[in-house]
Amino acid sequence: MTKDSSPDADKPVRAAGSIAGKAVPHRELPLSSIVGKLLAGRNQFTDIHIESGNPIMLRRSAGDWATARGADGSELKASHKAILAFVNGIFTGKDEVRPSQADELPWEIELKRQGSLHPASVIWTGTETGDPIPYRVRCTIQRQGMGESIGLVIRALHDVPASIDKLGLPLQVSRMVANSTQGLIVVTGPTGSGKSTTLAAMIEEINKSRCNNILTIEDPIEFEFERNKSIINQREVHIDVPSFERGVRDALRFVPDVIMVGETRDADTMRAVLRAAESGHLVLTSMHAGSSVGAIRKMLAYLSDNPADIQALSGCLVGIVAQALVRSNDSEKSNVLAYEVLNCRDNAVQQAVRSAQPQEALSGLDEKLRAKKIEGSTVFVDSLRNLVKAGKIDPRRAAMAAPSNEDKTEFLRMTQGPQA
């Protein structure tokens, strides 16, 4: 997006129709200016949610939303026209709405075809010194209201990935990445649990520690890596490559050592990821599952029609990191990371994956994990217990994130205090 050239770019954000305390009834600030100013306080929230005519909402942490307000305390809103101009700026660099008689722009055609788009972009905002600051963001743009309106979710992206340690992940994860030159590492968890951030931290760990050729396939590109010891090339789905599955297949021609696949969301991608791991590459990917054993169930479902693929999976899996973000007790309404690590090199895991009775075997594997009988693994509920004991999260929040009803009951009992 082009730099914000609005004369009001360096003034406090106020509701449309009010600039520096003066009534301007027929003027609306460009949405890029409003978003840019909100991003200046991005440490107070994770996402900006925008719908035409409704108040702009800020997602401060899991399950917590607040209305965005201007300097005068009024609710910030955006018209449909302002949203169209903003989206057009993302794709063309021009914050303007096309004339109604003009042909539809390529992004409009694609939005109608797909229903949603997921670009990364740069938004500029003014400062008190007059020097504009760029903010990298990930946008989700979707049609809604039977095609009559557009909804936006904007998430600020960090320029430099955090380290595995700073994210709050245990030493096992660093060792897993450091000691693996081939195979498959999976990061799993619900939407908004920080999976992309963890993958980026793993890539950065490799980048700093060894000379590898790294290729990422992302939708969209979130972190922009700088070469350290490794070569890093990043490809974005729908721009550089049509799909994750095609991106993985093409990647093998670029002789990579490490391939990062932003998300494995279907059987075709799962098979492509498995082929790459089988052929001697280290593959990192993410998927949506609530636990490490749940991730194995999902992978087996993708590969259920091919026993040979299931056998290959048992040999390729290196480890699974399951994670969730839980609201912390601090006053800034931030989140802390709870996690589970499954060492998939353990014989019990490999046997469960290739078992003729997978559901029964995986239930048994879950019991062994909870009983701490799988070496080099960490149980999700133990991570939650440690966070509660350290005073970082409330037992009620731990109960909401707990993987089983038994665990939920344990944390809820903590809220009741000692029994008489």
C-alpha positions as CSV (number, residue, x, y, z in Angstrom):
1,M,0.0,0.0,0.0
2,T,1.2,3.5,-0.7
3,K,2.4,5.8,2.1
4,D,-0.4,7.6,3.8
5,S,-0.2,11.1,2.3
6,S,-3.3,12.4,4.2
7,P,-2.7,15.8,5.8
8,D,-4.2,14.3,9.0
9,A,-1.8,11.3,9.1
10,D,0.2,12.7,12.0
11,K,-2.9,13.6,14.1
12,P,-4.7,11.5,16.7
13,V,-7.3,9.1,15.3
14,R,-10.8,10.4,15.8
15,A,-14.2,9.2,14.6
16,A,-15.0,10.0,11.0
17,G,-16.5,13.5,10.9
18,S,-14.3,14.8,13.7
19,I,-10.7,16.0,13.0
20,A,-8.7,17.8,15.7
21,G,-12.0,18.7,17.4
22,K,-13.5,20.4,14.4
23,A,-16.8,19.3,12.9
24,V,-16.4,17.9,9.4
25,P,-19.8,16.3,8.7
26,H,-19.2,15.1,5.2
27,R,-15.6,13.9,5.4
28,E,-14.3,10.5,6.4
29,L,-10.7,9.7,7.2
30,P,-9.1,7.2,4.9
31,L,-9.4,3.7,6.5
32,S,-5.6,3.3,5.9
33,S,-5.0,6.3,8.2
34,I,-7.3,4.9,10.9
35,V,-5.8,1.4,10.7
36,G,-2.3,2.8,10.7
37,K,-2.9,4.7,13.9
38,L,-4.4,1.7,15.5
39,L,-1.4,-0.4,14.6
40,A,0.8,2.1,16.5
41,G,-0.8,0.5,19.6
42,R,-0.7,-3.1,18.3
43,N,0.8,-4.4,21.5
44,Q,-2.7,-3.9,23.1
45,F,-4.5,-6.2,20.7
46,T,-3.9,-9.0,18.1
47,D,-6.5,-8.3,15.4
48,I,-8.6,-5.5,13.9
49,H,-12.1,-6.5,12.8
50,I,-13.8,-4.2,10.3
51,E,-17.4,-4.3,8.8
52,S,-19.1,-1.6,6.9
53,G,-21.3,0.6,9.1
54,N,-20.4,-1.2,12.4
55,P,-17.9,-0.2,15.1
56,I,-14.3,-1.3,14.4
57,M,-13.5,-4.1,17.0
58,L,-10.1,-5.0,18.5
59,R,-9.3,-8.6,19.6
60,R,-7.2,-8.1,22.6
61,S,-6.7,-11.8,23.5
62,A,-8.5,-15.0,23.2
63,G,-12.2,-14.3,23.6
64,D,-11.8,-10.6,24.5
65,W,-13.0,-7.9,22.2
66,A,-13.1,-4.1,22.6
67,T,-14.5,-1.3,20.5
68,A,-11.9,0.9,18.8
69,R,-12.4,4.5,19.8
70,G,-11.0,7.8,18.5
71,A,-9.2,10.4,20.6
72,D,-12.6,12.0,21.4
73,G,-13.9,8.7,22.8
74,S,-16.4,8.1,20.0
75,E,-16.6,4.7,18.2
76,L,-14.5,4.3,15.1
77,K,-16.5,3.1,12.0
78,A,-15.8,2.6,8.3
79,S,-18.2,2.9,5.4
80,H,-18.5,0.3,2.7
81,K,-16.8,2.9,0.3
82,A,-13.9,3.3,2.7
83,I,-13.4,-0.4,3.0
84,L,-13.4,-0.8,-0.8
85,A,-10.8,1.9,-1.1
86,F,-8.7,0.3,1.5
87,V,-8.8,-3.1,-0.1
88,N,-8.0,-1.6,-3.5
89,G,-5.0,0.0,-1.9
90,I,-3.7,-3.4,-0.7
91,F,-3.8,-4.8,-4.2
92,T,-3.0,-1.8,-6.4
93,G,-1.3,0.8,-4.1
94,K,-4.1,3.3,-4.7
95,D,-6.5,4.1,-1.9
96,E,-9.4,4.9,-4.2
97,V,-12.7,3.3,-5.4
98,R,-12.8,2.5,-9.1
99,P,-15.5,4.3,-11.1
100,S,-18.7,2.3,-11.2
101,Q,-18.6,2.1,-15.0
102,A,-15.1,0.6,-15.0
103,D,-14.4,-3.1,-15.5
104,E,-14.0,-5.1,-12.3
105,L,-10.4,-5.1,-11.0
106,P,-8.6,-8.5,-10.8
107,W,-8.9,-8.7,-7.0
108,E,-12.7,-8.1,-7.2
109,I,-13.1,-10.9,-9.7
110,E,-11.0,-13.2,-7.5
111,L,-12.9,-12.3,-4.4
112,K,-16.2,-13.1,-6.1
113,R,-14.7,-16.4,-7.3
114,Q,-13.2,-17.6,-4.0
115,G,-15.3,-15.7,-1.4
116,S,-12.2,-14.7,0.6
117,L,-8.7,-13.5,0.0
118,H,-5.7,-13.6,2.4
119,P,-3.0,-11.1,1.3
120,A,-0.1,-9.7,3.4
121,S,0.5,-6.0,3.0
122,V,2.3,-3.0,4.3
123,I,0.4,-0.1,5.9
124,W,2.1,3.3,6.5
125,T,1.2,5.7,9.2
126,G,2.4,9.1,10.1
127,T,4.2,10.1,13.3
128,E,4.7,13.2,15.4
129,T,8.1,13.7,13.6
130,G,6.5,13.4,10.2
131,D,8.4,10.2,9.3
132,P,6.0,7.4,8.2
133,I,6.3,4.0,9.8
134,P,5.5,0.8,7.9
135,Y,3.5,-2.0,9.5
136,R,3.4,-5.4,7.9
137,V,-0.1,-7.0,8.3
138,R,-1.9,-10.1,7.3
139,C,-5.4,-9.4,6.0
140,T,-8.4,-11.7,5.6
141,I,-11.0,-10.2,3.2
142,Q,-14.3,-11.9,2.8
143,R,-17.6,-11.3,1.1
144,Q,-20.6,-11.4,3.4
145,G,-24.2,-10.3,3.7
146,M,-25.1,-12.2,0.5
147,G,-22.4,-10.5,-1.4
148,E,-23.5,-7.0,-0.5
149,S,-20.7,-6.1,1.9
150,I,-17.0,-6.9,2.8
151,G,-15.5,-7.9,6.1
152,L,-11.9,-7.4,7.1
153,V,-9.7,-8.9,9.7
154,I,-6.2,-7.4,10.0
155,R,-3.3,-8.8,12.1
156,A,0.0,-7.1,12.6
157,L,3.0,-9.1,11.8
158,H,6.4,-9.0,13.5
159,D,9.4,-8.3,11.3
160,V,11.8,-10.6,13.2
161,P,10.7,-14.0,14.5
162,A,11.0,-14.6,18.2
163,S,13.2,-17.4,19.4
164,I,11.8,-20.8,20.5
165,D,12.9,-20.0,24.0
166,K,11.2,-16.6,24.1
167,L,8.0,-18.0,22.9
168,G,7.9,-20.1,26.1
169,L,8.4,-23.5,24.4
170,P,10.5,-26.1,26.3
171,L,14.1,-27.3,25.5
172,Q,12.8,-30.4,23.8
173,V,11.5,-28.3,20.9
174,S,14.9,-26.7,20.3
175,R,16.6,-30.1,20.5
176,M,14.1,-31.6,18.1
177,V,14.9,-28.9,15.5
178,A,18.6,-28.9,16.1
179,N,19.0,-32.7,15.9
180,S,16.7,-33.2,12.8
181,T,18.0,-33.0,9.2
182,Q,15.1,-35.0,7.7
183,G,11.6,-36.2,8.6
184,L,8.4,-34.4,9.5
185,I,7.8,-32.0,12.4
186,V,4.2,-30.8,13.0
187,V,2.9,-27.8,15.0
188,T,-0.8,-28.1,15.8
189,G,-3.5,-26.2,17.7
190,P,-6.6,-24.2,17.2
191,T,-6.9,-21.0,15.1
192,G,-5.0,-18.2,16.7
193,S,-2.8,-20.4,18.8
194,G,0.5,-19.1,17.4
195,K,1.4,-22.0,15.1
196,S,2.8,-19.7,12.4
197,T,4.9,-17.9,15.0
198,T,6.3,-21.2,16.2
199,L,7.2,-22.4,12.7
200,A,8.9,-19.1,12.1
201,A,11.0,-19.5,15.3
202,M,12.0,-23.0,14.1
203,I,13.1,-21.7,10.7
204,E,15.0,-18.9,12.4
205,E,16.8,-21.4,14.7
206,I,18.0,-23.4,11.6
207,N,18.9,-20.2,9.8
208,K,21.2,-19.1,12.7
209,S,22.7,-22.5,13.4
210,R,23.5,-24.3,10.1
211,C,24.1,-23.8,6.5
212,N,20.9,-25.1,4.7
213,N,18.8,-24.2,1.7
214,I,15.4,-23.4,3.2
215,L,12.2,-22.9,1.2
216,T,8.9,-21.8,2.7
217,I,5.4,-22.1,1.2
218,E,3.0,-19.8,3.0
219,D,-0.5,-18.3,2.7
220,P,0.4,-15.5,3.1
221,I,4.1,-14.8,3.9
222,E,4.1,-13.6,7.5
223,F,7.7,-13.2,8.6
224,E,10.3,-11.9,6.2
225,F,13.5,-13.8,7.0
226,E,17.0,-12.4,6.5
227,R,19.7,-14.8,5.4
228,N,22.1,-15.8,8.2
229,K,23.9,-19.1,7.8
230,S,21.2,-20.4,5.5
231,I,19.7,-19.6,2.1
232,I,16.0,-18.8,2.5
233,N,13.5,-18.4,-0.2
234,Q,9.8,-17.7,0.5
235,R,6.9,-18.4,-1.8
236,E,3.3,-17.3,-1.3
237,V,0.3,-19.4,-2.3
238,H,-1.9,-17.8,-5.0
239,I,1.0,-15.4,-6.0
240,D,4.2,-17.5,-6.4
241,V,2.5,-20.9,-6.5
242,P,-1.1,-22.0,-7.0
243,S,-1.4,-24.3,-3.9
244,F,0.5,-25.8,-1.0
245,E,0.5,-29.2,-2.7
246,R,1.9,-27.8,-5.9
247,G,4.4,-25.7,-4.0
248,V,5.8,-28.8,-2.2
249,R,6.1,-30.7,-5.4
250,D,7.9,-27.8,-7.1
251,A,10.1,-27.3,-4.1
252,L,12.0,-30.6,-4.7
253,R,13.5,-29.1,-7.9
254,F,15.2,-26.3,-5.9
255,V,17.3,-28.8,-3.9
256,P,16.2,-27.6,-0.5
257,D,17.3,-29.1,2.8
258,V,14.4,-27.7,4.7
259,I,10.8,-27.1,3.5
260,M,8.3,-25.2,5.6
261,V,4.7,-25.7,4.6
262,G,2.5,-23.1,6.3
263,E,-0.5,-25.4,6.7
264,T,-1.5,-29.0,5.8
265,R,-5.2,-28.7,5.3
266,D,-6.1,-31.6,2.8
267,A,-5.1,-35.1,1.7
268,D,-3.2,-33.9,-1.4
269,T,-0.9,-31.6,0.7
270,M,-0.5,-34.3,3.3
271,R,0.8,-36.7,0.7
272,A,3.1,-34.1,-0.9
273,V,4.5,-33.3,2.6
274,L,5.0,-37.0,3.3
275,R,6.8,-37.5,-0.1
276,A,9.2,-34.6,0.7
277,A,9.9,-36.0,4.2
278,E,10.4,-39.5,2.8
279,S,12.9,-38.3,0.2
280,G,15.4,-37.0,2.8
281,H,14.2,-33.4,3.5
282,L,13.2,-31.9,6.9
283,V,9.6,-30.7,6.5
284,L,7.9,-28.4,9.0
285,T,4.2,-27.8,8.8
286,S,1.1,-27.0,10.8
287,M,-2.5,-28.3,11.1
288,H,-5.6,-27.8,13.2
289,A,-5.9,-30.3,15.9
290,G,-6.4,-29.9,19.7
291,S,-3.6,-32.3,20.8
292,S,-0.6,-34.2,19.5
293,V,-2.5,-37.5,19.3
294,G,-5.4,-35.7,17.6
295,A,-2.9,-34.5,14.9
296,I,-1.9,-38.1,14.3
297,R,-5.5,-39.1,13.9
298,K,-6.0,-36.3,11.4
299,M,-2.9,-37.3,9.4
300,L,-4.0,-41.0,9.3
301,A,-7.5,-39.9,8.1
302,Y,-5.8,-38.1,5.2
303,L,-3.8,-41.2,4.3
304,S,-6.4,-43.9,5.2
305,D,-6.7,-45.2,1.7
306,N,-3.0,-46.1,1.3
307,P,-1.4,-48.4,3.9
308,A,2.0,-47.7,2.4
309,D,1.7,-44.0,3.2
310,I,0.8,-44.9,6.8
311,Q,3.9,-47.0,7.1
312,A,5.9,-44.2,5.7
313,L,4.4,-41.7,8.1
314,S,5.4,-43.9,11.1
315,G,9.0,-43.7,9.9
316,C,9.0,-40.0,9.0
317,L,7.4,-38.4,12.0
318,V,10.0,-36.7,14.2
319,G,7.8,-34.8,16.6
320,I,4.5,-32.9,17.2
321,V,4.1,-29.7,19.1
322,A,0.5,-29.0,20.2
323,Q,-0.1,-25.5,21.7
324,A,-2.7,-23.1,22.8
325,L,-2.7,-19.4,23.9
326,V,-4.3,-18.9,27.3
327,R,-5.3,-15.5,28.8
328,S,-2.7,-14.5,31.4
329,N,-3.4,-12.9,34.8
330,D,-1.5,-9.7,34.1
331,S,-3.2,-6.3,33.7
332,E,-2.3,-6.0,30.0
333,K,-4.6,-8.9,29.0
334,S,-1.8,-10.7,27.2
335,N,-1.6,-14.5,26.5
336,V,0.8,-17.2,27.6
337,L,1.6,-20.3,25.7
338,A,0.6,-23.8,26.9
339,Y,2.0,-26.7,25.0
340,E,2.4,-30.5,24.6
341,V,5.4,-32.1,22.9
342,L,5.3,-35.7,21.5
343,N,8.5,-37.4,20.6
344,C,7.5,-39.4,17.6
345,R,10.8,-41.3,17.4
346,D,9.6,-43.4,20.4
347,N,8.7,-47.0,19.5
348,A,5.3,-46.7,21.1
349,V,4.4,-43.8,18.8
350,Q,5.6,-45.5,15.7
351,Q,3.7,-48.7,16.6
352,A,0.5,-46.8,17.2
353,V,0.8,-45.0,13.9
354,R,1.1,-48.2,11.8
355,S,-1.3,-50.3,13.9
356,A,-4.0,-52.3,12.2
357,Q,-6.4,-50.9,14.8
358,P,-5.4,-47.3,14.8
359,Q,-8.2,-45.8,17.0
360,E,-7.6,-48.3,19.8
361,A,-3.8,-47.9,19.4
362,L,-4.0,-44.1,19.6
363,S,-6.2,-44.2,22.7
364,G,-3.6,-46.3,24.3
365,L,-0.9,-43.9,23.1
366,D,-2.8,-41.0,24.7
367,E,-2.8,-42.9,28.0
368,K,0.9,-43.6,27.8
369,L,1.6,-39.9,27.1
370,R,-0.5,-38.8,30.1
371,A,1.3,-41.4,32.2
372,K,4.7,-39.9,31.1
373,K,5.8,-43.2,29.6
374,I,7.0,-41.6,26.3
375,E,10.5,-40.4,26.7
376,G,11.3,-36.8,25.6
377,S,7.6,-35.8,25.7
378,T,5.7,-33.2,27.7
379,V,2.0,-33.4,28.5
380,F,-0.4,-30.5,27.8
381,V,-2.1,-30.7,31.2
382,D,1.3,-30.5,33.0
383,S,2.0,-27.3,31.1
384,L,-1.3,-25.8,32.3
385,R,-0.7,-27.0,35.9
386,N,2.7,-25.2,35.9
387,L,1.2,-22.0,34.6
388,V,-1.5,-22.1,37.3
389,K,1.1,-22.8,40.0
390,A,3.3,-20.0,38.8
391,G,0.3,-17.6,39.0
392,K,0.4,-16.8,35.3
393,I,-3.1,-18.1,34.5
394,D,-6.4,-18.5,36.4
395,P,-7.6,-22.1,37.0
396,R,-10.8,-21.3,35.1
397,R,-8.8,-20.3,32.0
398,A,-6.8,-23.5,32.4
399,A,-10.1,-25.5,32.5
400,M,-11.2,-23.9,29.2
401,A,-7.9,-24.9,27.5
402,A,-7.7,-28.4,29.1
403,P,-7.9,-31.3,26.6
404,S,-10.2,-33.6,28.5
405,N,-13.2,-33.4,30.8
406,E,-11.1,-35.0,33.6
407,D,-8.6,-32.2,33.3
408,K,-11.2,-29.6,33.1
409,T,-12.8,-30.9,36.4
410,E,-9.3,-30.8,38.1
411,F,-8.9,-27.1,37.4
412,L,-12.4,-26.2,38.2
413,R,-12.0,-27.8,41.6
414,M,-9.0,-25.4,42.2
415,T,-11.4,-22.5,41.9
416,Q,-13.5,-23.8,44.7
417,G,-10.8,-23.8,47.3
418,P,-10.1,-26.4,50.0
419,Q,-13.1,-28.6,50.9
420,A,-14.4,-28.4,54.5
